[in-house]
Amino acid sequence: MVNNILICFGTRPEWLKVKPIAEKLENVKLLFTGQHPDLLKDVKVDYRIEIGNEADRLSQIISDCALQFPDEKFKYVMVHGDTVSALACALIAYGRKQKIVHIEAGIRSYNLHAPFPEEGYRQMISRVADIHLAPTTLAVSNLKQEFVKGEVHMVGNSVLDNIKEWKSKTAYANKVLVTLHRWENHDLMDKWFTEVEKLANQHRYLEFIIPLHHHPMVRKHKDIFKKVKVVPAMEHSKLVEVLAHSKLVITDSGGIQEEGSFLNKKVLVCREVTERPEGIGTGHLHLIKHPNDLVSMFNNLLEDFTIQNDCPFGDGTTSEQIKSILK
């Protein structure tokens, strides 16, 4: 017997993006690859990968996925984005001649070191995928220029399906959401935090809120914050509520770039490059390549913080479109 669809995920951002799809599709089984084990408190899964504790975590995840991947046959193996487990599961499915569906396909920075290692993983998955579900016209264009095999469909980004009800509830309150955690920023995290704290002292009427990431390279700098409000990691619904009421957003997260744009926020992206340049073109995203530039750009945007341009990342109907394609 061939099962219909195996959906693979292992991190909280992945789950947020595959959840609306899993809810729409029939005959679905879920494979949890284990990077964020707290997910299992809320999510019932059919298969679970147990990740070891070797120092080389990325290699460990690939090895454990290969050794513990389910033996069943599936019509489709669905992976999301650019994680190491997404690559591992795609490679296993490819070796077993099972069709690979890649959600959020075609996003590119074309810089293998930024974001690292995600850019490399995403490009590698595209070489073996059979169905590419691209979020934007630019992502579709990237895939076609790379001569990928299989079908290419533009469907928007599925994370927006989760927050459609917030579209009409947005406001520009005196809040600023801050999320910083990416690997390429770890060596500069103390500098980013120092500049954010400087902004919080300059604009005391604004409440700067940072849900602190669990990574030790992030947490070790938390004492820099005196005026910034440091809170534990938030449930997604609470995070979206803060985002929906923020005046501006400071982040290095890919998902926040998309969600912030959808909720009509101007987002300061603390990275050398973004693989979501569509948001720069619409005025939603503003690239801050170095911490020294954060204060001046924030102050400039604060003079005119509203934006009503259409979101370039989708309209909240991605899961419905994917259901139609896979039928």
C-alpha positions in Angstrom: 0.0 0.0 0.0 1.2 3.5 -0.9 0.3 6.2 1.6 -0.5 9.6 0.2 1.6 12.3 1.8 4.3 12.4 4.5 4.9 15.9 5.8 8.3 16.4 7.4 9.1 19.2 10.0 11.2 19.6 13.1 11.3 23.3 14.1 8.6 25.7 15.3 8.8 27.9 12.2 8.5 24.8 10.0 5.4 23.7 11.9 3.8 27.1 11.6 4.2 26.9 7.8 3.1 23.2 7.3 0.2 23.2 9.9 -2.4 25.0 7.6 -1.4 22.6 4.8 -1.7 19.5 6.9 -5.1 20.6 8.1 -6.4 21.0 4.5 -5.0 17.7 3.0 -6.3 14.2 3.4 -4.5 11.0 4.2 -1.5 12.8 5.7 1.1 11.5 8.0 3.5 13.7 10.0 7.2 13.1 10.6 8.8 15.1 13.4 12.5 15.5 12.9 13.2 16.6 16.5 15.0 19.9 16.5 12.5 21.7 18.7 11.2 18.9 21.0 8.8 21.2 22.9 6.6 21.0 19.8 5.4 17.6 20.7 3.5 19.0 23.7 0.9 20.3 21.3 1.3 18.3 18.1 0.4 14.7 17.5 2.8 13.1 15.0 3.0 9.6 13.4 6.8 9.3 13.3 9.5 10.9 15.4 13.3 11.1 14.8 15.4 10.9 17.9 18.4 13.2 17.5 21.7 12.3 19.3 24.0 14.7 21.1 27.1 14.7 19.0 29.0 18.0 18.8 28.5 18.2 15.0 24.7 18.7 15.3 24.0 19.3 11.6 25.7 16.1 10.6 24.0 14.3 13.5 20.6 15.4 12.2 21.3 14.1 8.7 22.5 10.8 10.0 19.6 10.3 12.4 17.1 11.2 9.7 18.6 8.7 7.3 18.7 5.9 9.9 15.2 6.5 11.4 13.2 7.5 8.3 9.9 5.6 8.0 10.0 2.4 5.8 6.5 3.0 4.3 6.1 4.2 0.8 4.5 7.6 0.1 3.1 9.2 -3.0 4.6 12.5 -1.9 7.2 13.5 0.7 6.7 17.1 1.6 9.5 19.2 3.1 9.6 22.9 3.9 12.2 25.6 3.3 15.8 25.3 4.2 16.5 23.3 7.4 19.1 20.5 7.5 16.3 18.0 8.2 14.4 19.2 5.2 17.4 18.4 3.0 18.0 15.1 4.7 14.4 14.0 4.2 14.4 15.2 0.6 17.6 13.2 -0.1 16.1 10.0 1.4 12.9 10.4 -0.6 14.9 11.0 -3.7 16.9 7.8 -3.1 13.7 5.8 -2.7 12.2 7.4 -5.9 9.4 9.0 -4.0 8.1 12.4 -5.2 9.3 15.4 -3.3 7.1 18.4 -2.7 9.1 21.5 -1.6 7.2 24.2 0.2 8.6 27.8 0.0 10.8 26.8 -3.0 12.8 29.2 -5.1 13.7 31.8 -2.4 17.3 32.8 -3.0 20.1 35.1 -1.7 22.6 33.5 -4.1 25.1 33.9 -1.3 26.0 30.5 0.2 27.3 32.2 3.4 24.3 34.4 4.1 22.1 32.9 5.3 24.4 30.0 6.3 23.8 27.1 6.0 20.2 27.6 4.9 20.9 29.0 1.4 22.9 25.9 0.5 20.3 23.5 1.8 17.4 25.3 -0.1 19.3 25.2 -3.4 20.2 21.5 -3.0 16.5 20.5 -2.3 15.5 22.3 -5.5 17.7 19.9 -7.5 15.8 16.8 -6.5 12.2 18.2 -5.9 9.3 17.2 -8.2 6.8 19.9 -7.2 8.1 23.3 -6.3 5.6 25.5 -4.3 7.0 29.0 -4.7 5.8 31.9 -2.6 6.4 34.7 -5.2 6.9 35.5 -8.8 10.6 36.1 -8.2 10.9 32.7 -6.6 9.3 31.2 -9.7 11.7 33.1 -11.9 14.7 31.8 -9.9 13.6 28.2 -10.3 13.0 28.6 -14.0 16.4 30.2 -14.5 18.0 27.3 -12.7 16.2 24.8 -15.0 14.8 22.7 -12.2 12.9 19.6 -13.1 9.2 19.1 -12.2 6.3 21.4 -11.7 6.6 25.0 -10.5 3.6 26.7 -8.9 3.3 30.2 -7.3 1.1 29.8 -4.2 2.2 32.5 -1.7 3.6 31.7 1.8 1.6 29.3 4.0 2.6 31.1 7.2 0.2 33.9 6.3 -2.8 31.4 6.4 -2.4 31.4 10.2 -2.8 35.1 10.7 -5.6 36.1 8.2 -7.8 37.2 11.1 -5.2 39.7 12.2 -5.2 41.6 8.9 -8.1 43.7 10.0 -6.9 44.1 13.6 -3.5 45.8 13.1 -2.6 49.0 14.9 0.4 51.2 15.4 0.8 51.2 19.2 3.9 52.3 21.0 5.5 48.9 20.8 8.5 47.6 18.9 9.0 43.9 18.4 12.6 42.7 18.3 13.7 39.2 17.4 17.4 38.4 16.8 18.9 34.9 16.7 20.5 33.9 13.3 23.8 32.1 13.2 25.4 34.7 10.9 24.7 37.3 13.6 26.1 35.5 16.6 29.5 37.2 16.4 27.8 40.6 16.3 24.9 39.9 18.7 26.4 42.0 21.5 26.6 44.9 19.0 23.0 44.5 17.8 21.8 44.3 21.4 23.7 47.5 22.3 22.2 49.4 19.4 18.7 48.2 20.3 19.2 49.3 23.9 20.4 52.6 22.6 17.1 53.1 20.7 15.1 52.1 23.8 16.8 54.8 25.7 16.3 57.4 23.0 12.6 56.6 22.7 11.3 56.0 26.2 7.7 56.2 25.1 8.2 53.1 23.0 8.2 49.6 24.6 10.9 47.5 23.0 10.0 43.8 23.5 12.4 41.0 22.7 11.4 37.3 23.2 14.8 36.0 23.9 16.0 33.1 21.8 17.2 30.0 23.6 20.5 29.7 21.8 23.4 30.3 24.3 25.2 32.7 21.8 22.1 34.9 22.1 21.3 34.5 25.7 24.8 35.3 27.0 24.3 38.9 26.0 20.9 39.5 27.6 22.4 41.6 30.4 23.0 44.4 27.9 19.3 45.1 28.1 18.2 47.5 30.8 15.4 49.4 29.1 14.4 46.8 26.5 11.8 44.4 27.9 13.2 40.8 27.8 10.5 38.1 27.8 10.6 34.3 27.4 9.9 32.8 23.9 6.2 33.4 23.1 3.5 31.2 21.7 3.0 32.1 18.1 -0.5 33.6 18.8 1.0 36.0 21.4 3.9 36.9 19.1 1.6 37.8 16.3 -0.5 39.9 18.7 2.6 42.0 19.6 3.6 42.1 15.9 0.2 43.3 14.9 0.3 46.2 17.3 3.9 47.2 16.8 4.9 50.6 15.3 8.1 49.1 13.8 9.8 45.7 13.8 13.5 44.8 14.2 14.4 41.2 13.2 16.7 38.8 11.4 14.0 36.2 11.0 12.6 35.1 7.7 9.1 34.4 9.0 8.8 37.8 10.7 9.7 39.5 7.4 6.7 37.8 5.8 4.3 38.2 8.6 5.3 41.8 9.3 4.8 42.7 5.6 1.3 41.0 5.6 0.3 43.0 8.7 1.4 46.3 7.1 4.6 46.8 9.2 7.9 48.3 8.2 10.5 45.8 9.2 14.2 46.5 9.8 16.1 43.4 8.7 19.4 43.0 10.6 21.3 41.0 7.9 23.8 41.5 5.2 21.3 40.1 2.6 17.7 38.9 2.6 16.4 36.1 0.4 13.1 38.0 0.4 14.0 41.1 -1.7 10.4 41.5 -2.9 9.7 43.1 0.4 12.4 45.7 -0.2 10.8 46.6 -3.4 7.4 47.3 -1.8 8.9 49.3 1.1 8.0 46.7 3.8 11.6 45.5 4.4 14.7 47.7 5.1 18.0 46.0 5.1 20.4 46.9 8.0 23.8 45.3 7.1 25.7 46.4 10.2 24.7 47.3 13.8 26.1 50.8 13.3 23.3 51.6 10.8 20.4 50.5 13.0 19.8 53.7 15.0 19.7 56.1 12.0 17.5 53.9 9.9 15.1 53.3 12.7 14.8 57.0 13.4 14.2 57.7 9.7 11.4 55.1 9.5 9.9 56.3 12.8 9.0 59.6 11.0 6.7 57.7 8.7 6.0 54.3 10.1 2.7 53.4 8.3 2.5 51.4 5.1 -0.5 50.2 3.0 1.3 48.5 0.1 0.2 45.0 -0.9 2.1 42.2 0.8 4.4 40.5 -1.8 4.4 37.2 0.0 0.8 36.0 -0.4 -2.8 36.6 0.6 -3.4 33.8 3.2 -4.9 31.2 0.7 -1.7 29.1 0.2 -3.0 25.9 1.8 -6.1 26.0 -0.4 -4.0 26.4 -3.5 -1.7 23.5 -2.5 -4.7 21.3 -1.9 -5.9 21.9 -5.5 -2.5 21.3 -6.9 -1.9 18.0 -5.2 -5.4 16.7 -6.1 
